[in-house]
Amino acid sequence: STNSSVATVSSGKVTAKSEGTTMIAAEAHNGKTATCIVTVNEPASEVIEATSVSFNKTSLTLEIGESETLTATILPNNAMDKTVTWTSSDQAVAMVANGKITAIGSGNATITATTSNGKTATCTVTVSDPYADFTFQPYSSMDGYALTNYNGTNPIVTVPSMYNGKPVVAISRLYTTEGFYSNTVIKQVTLPESVKFINSYAFAYCTALESVTIPNCLSIESNAFLRCTSLREISFPNCLSVENYAFKDCISLQEIIFPETCLEIGDWVLSGCNNLVSLTINDIS
């Protein structure tokens, strides 16, 4: 070998030592020669491919507008290429970018991460619409919305505090929608602090309604709970005014407390509440 640091030779066996070029020569006893140019390269790196990919969660339940980020784990840890491609089976339900899932519309979608060599992991995403049972309309006197219809079948209802980025400020009965008017399903309703107005007839004739919590309203308008014949409990600790006939013919109502914040009580508010046994009211001048 002309360069034994690159390659050595013994009885015709060439052994590569380091990167470079050398010439191997053989000479017969009578002086005849033969040569071979040997080029030695660095060995190619071993390609370590991904054998699997998995998620930290295999199922998610989100509401429209919510988001959550999945973590993809690729094995082995020393895999050379850990890039993944993210896809959603239904982008109208859920979109994904770099593992961050954003809920778009109600329904189901499958989120898939695929490695460069085709290994996959999936996560099932169920998206629900928190407003599916409600109808809202802009409330003209405030920068917010009124709940104008309830279409659900759940007897226990919690009204959301926000819709479309604005507060829900009223429960209304309009000419085209009914609020909770004449609903015979609901038994218990909890309103958020954002609701300031219980408009006229909003809960009228809700004959199954037993309990209502109104944490922070300004007014309960006329006939708001007219003939809610099963109503036994109502809490409105920060109300400013209760208008005429607000609880007329609520025959199951046994106790009612008008808060100290209440500055005005209309006529015949408790007309027909024949089973009322306890009434608390502050001195209104």
matplotlib code that plots the C-alpha trace (Angstrom):
import matplotlib.pyplot as plt

x = [0.0, 1.3, -0.5, -0.9, -2.8, -5.6, -5.4, -3.1, -2.7, -1.6, -1.6, -4.0, -6.4, -7.0, -8.1, -9.5, -8.1, -9.3, -10.8, -8.6, -7.0, -4.1, -2.7, -2.2, 0.6, 1.6, 4.9, 5.9, 9.3, 10.3, 9.3, 5.9, 3.4, -0.3, -1.9, -5.3, -6.5, -8.4, -10.7, -11.8, -15.0, -16.4, -19.1, -22.6, -24.5, -27.0, -30.5, -32.7, -36.3, -39.4, -41.0, -44.1, -45.9, -48.5, -50.5, -50.8, -54.6, -56.6, -59.9, -61.0, -64.3, -64.4, -66.9, -67.0, -64.2, -62.1, -58.7, -56.2, -52.8, -51.8, -48.3, -46.9, -44.2, -42.1, -40.1, -37.3, -36.0, -33.0, -35.1, -33.4, -36.6, -39.2, -41.3, -45.0, -47.8, -51.1, -54.5, -58.1, -60.8, -63.3, -62.1, -65.6, -65.6, -61.9, -58.8, -55.2, -51.9, -48.7, -50.8, -53.1, -56.7, -59.4, -63.0, -65.0, -68.4, -70.4, -69.7, -66.8, -63.4, -60.3, -56.9, -54.0, -50.3, -48.2, -44.4, -42.2, -42.0, -45.8, -46.4, -49.6, -51.4, -55.1, -57.2, -61.0, -62.4, -66.0, -67.1, -70.3, -72.2, -72.8, -75.4, -77.3, -80.3, -80.6, -81.5, -80.0, -80.8, -79.0, -80.5, -81.1, -80.6, -77.3, -74.2, -75.2, -77.7, -81.0, -81.9, -85.1, -85.7, -84.8, -85.1, -83.5, -85.0, -82.9, -85.0, -82.0, -80.8, -77.7, -77.9, -74.4, -73.0, -71.5, -72.5, -70.5, -68.1, -70.7, -72.6, -76.1, -78.0, -81.7, -84.3, -86.9, -90.1, -90.4, -93.2, -91.3, -89.6, -90.7, -87.8, -88.8, -92.5, -94.9, -92.0, -93.3, -89.9, -87.6, -87.6, -84.5, -82.9, -79.7, -78.9, -75.5, -74.6, -74.6, -78.4, -79.8, -83.4, -86.1, -88.5, -92.3, -93.7, -90.1, -91.0, -94.8, -96.7, -93.6, -95.7, -92.9, -90.5, -89.6, -86.5, -84.9, -81.6, -81.2, -77.9, -77.7, -80.6, -81.9, -85.5, -88.1, -90.7, -94.5, -95.9, -92.3, -93.3, -97.0, -98.7, -95.5, -97.6, -94.8, -92.4, -91.3, -87.9, -86.7, -83.6, -82.9, -80.6, -79.5, -82.7, -83.7, -87.3, -90.1, -93.0, -96.7, -98.0, -94.4, -95.3, -99.0, -100.6, -97.4, -99.5, -96.6, -94.5, -94.3, -91.5, -90.1, -87.4, -87.3, -83.7, -82.6, -81.4, -85.0, -86.3, -89.6, -92.3, -95.2, -98.9, -100.3, -96.8, -97.9, -101.5, -102.8, -99.9, -102.3, -99.8, -97.3, -96.3, -93.2, -92.5, -89.5, -89.5, -87.5, -89.0, -89.5, -90.3]
y = [0.0, 3.4, 4.9, 2.4, 5.0, 4.7, 1.0, -1.9, -5.2, -8.6, -11.6, -9.7, -8.8, -5.1, -3.5, 0.0, 2.3, 5.8, 8.0, 8.7, 7.0, 4.7, 2.3, -1.4, -3.0, -6.6, -7.6, -11.1, -12.6, -11.6, -8.0, -8.0, -5.8, -5.1, -2.2, -1.3, 2.1, 1.9, 4.7, 4.6, 6.4, 7.1, 4.5, 5.7, 6.5, 3.9, 4.9, 4.6, 4.9, 5.4, 2.2, 3.8, 7.0, 7.5, 10.3, 11.4, 11.1, 8.9, 10.7, 14.3, 16.0, 19.7, 22.5, 24.7, 27.3, 25.3, 24.0, 21.4, 20.3, 16.7, 15.4, 12.9, 10.5, 8.8, 5.6, 4.8, 7.9, 8.0, 7.9, 10.1, 11.7, 12.7, 14.9, 14.1, 15.3, 16.2, 15.7, 15.9, 13.7, 16.6, 20.1, 21.4, 19.7, 20.1, 21.6, 20.7, 22.5, 21.2, 19.1, 22.0, 21.0, 23.7, 22.7, 24.2, 22.6, 19.9, 16.3, 13.8, 13.9, 11.7, 13.5, 11.6, 12.0, 10.3, 9.9, 10.2, 6.4, 5.9, 5.1, 6.6, 7.5, 8.6, 10.5, 10.7, 14.2, 14.8, 18.4, 19.6, 22.9, 24.5, 26.7, 24.0, 24.1, 27.9, 30.7, 34.1, 37.5, 40.9, 42.9, 46.4, 48.3, 46.6, 45.3, 41.7, 39.0, 37.8, 34.2, 34.0, 30.3, 27.0, 23.9, 21.3, 18.4, 18.5, 19.4, 21.0, 24.0, 26.3, 29.3, 30.3, 33.6, 34.4, 34.0, 35.1, 36.9, 39.0, 38.6, 37.0, 39.9, 38.9, 36.2, 37.3, 36.3, 37.9, 37.7, 35.1, 33.2, 32.0, 32.2, 29.6, 30.5, 27.5, 25.1, 21.9, 20.2, 22.4, 21.8, 23.7, 26.8, 28.6, 31.9, 33.5, 36.8, 38.4, 38.2, 41.6, 41.3, 38.7, 40.1, 39.9, 36.3, 34.9, 31.9, 32.2, 28.8, 26.7, 24.3, 21.9, 24.5, 24.0, 26.1, 29.2, 30.9, 34.5, 35.8, 39.4, 40.8, 44.4, 43.6, 40.8, 42.2, 41.8, 38.2, 36.9, 33.7, 33.8, 30.4, 28.5, 26.2, 23.9, 26.7, 26.1, 27.9, 31.2, 33.1, 36.6, 38.2, 41.3, 42.3, 46.0, 45.8, 43.2, 44.3, 43.7, 40.1, 38.8, 35.6, 35.5, 32.1, 30.4, 28.2, 26.0, 28.9, 28.8, 31.2, 34.3, 36.8, 40.2, 41.3, 44.5, 45.7, 45.6, 49.2, 48.6, 46.0, 46.3, 45.5, 42.0, 40.5, 37.5, 37.3, 33.8, 32.5, 30.9, 28.5, 31.2, 30.9, 33.0, 36.5, 38.6, 42.2, 45.3, 48.7, 50.4, 54.1]
z = [0.0, -0.9, 2.1, 4.9, 7.0, 4.4, 3.8, 4.5, 2.6, 3.6, 1.2, -1.0, 1.8, 1.9, 5.2, 5.1, 7.9, 7.2, 4.6, 1.6, -1.5, -1.8, -4.3, -3.7, -5.7, -6.2, -7.6, -9.0, -8.4, -12.0, -11.5, -13.1, -11.2, -10.9, -9.1, -7.7, -6.6, -3.3, -2.1, 1.5, 2.6, 6.0, 6.8, 6.2, 9.4, 10.5, 9.7, 12.9, 11.9, 14.0, 15.1, 16.7, 17.5, 20.3, 21.9, 25.5, 25.0, 22.7, 23.0, 23.8, 24.5, 23.7, 23.3, 20.3, 20.6, 23.0, 22.2, 23.5, 22.4, 21.9, 22.6, 20.1, 21.4, 18.8, 19.6, 19.7, 21.5, 19.1, 15.9, 13.4, 11.9, 14.5, 12.2, 12.0, 9.7, 11.4, 9.8, 10.8, 9.3, 9.5, 9.6, 10.1, 13.5, 14.6, 13.1, 14.0, 13.6, 15.2, 17.7, 18.8, 18.2, 17.9, 18.2, 15.3, 15.1, 16.8, 15.8, 15.8, 14.1, 14.2, 14.6, 13.1, 13.3, 10.7, 10.8, 7.8, 7.5, 7.8, 11.5, 12.8, 16.0, 16.3, 18.7, 18.6, 19.2, 20.2, 19.9, 21.6, 21.2, 24.6, 23.0, 21.0, 23.3, 23.3, 20.9, 21.5, 20.0, 20.5, 23.4, 22.3, 25.6, 26.4, 24.6, 25.0, 24.2, 25.4, 25.7, 23.7, 23.3, 25.0, 22.8, 25.1, 27.0, 30.1, 33.1, 34.9, 33.0, 33.5, 31.3, 29.8, 30.8, 27.4, 23.8, 20.8, 23.0, 24.7, 28.0, 28.2, 29.9, 29.7, 29.6, 27.1, 25.5, 22.1, 19.5, 17.5, 20.3, 23.7, 26.1, 28.6, 28.2, 28.6, 28.9, 30.6, 30.8, 33.0, 36.7, 37.8, 36.3, 37.3, 35.7, 35.6, 37.2, 33.8, 33.5, 34.6, 33.3, 33.6, 31.0, 31.1, 30.7, 30.4, 32.6, 32.5, 32.5, 33.2, 35.1, 36.0, 37.2, 40.9, 41.5, 40.1, 41.1, 39.9, 41.4, 40.2, 38.3, 38.1, 37.5, 37.4, 35.1, 35.1, 34.9, 34.6, 36.6, 36.0, 36.9, 37.5, 39.6, 40.8, 41.8, 45.4, 45.6, 44.1, 45.0, 43.8, 46.4, 44.4, 42.6, 42.4, 41.4, 41.1, 38.8, 38.8, 38.9, 38.8, 40.8, 40.2, 40.8, 41.9, 44.1, 45.4, 46.6, 50.4, 51.1, 49.4, 50.5, 48.9, 49.3, 51.0, 47.5, 46.3, 46.0, 44.2, 44.4, 42.1, 42.5, 43.0, 42.9, 45.0, 43.9, 44.0, 46.0, 48.4, 50.1, 51.0, 54.7, 54.9, 53.5, 54.1, 52.9, 53.7, 54.4, 51.0, 51.3]

ax = plt.figure().add_subplot(projection="3d")
ax.plot(x, y, z, "-o")
ax.set_aspect("equal")
plt.show()
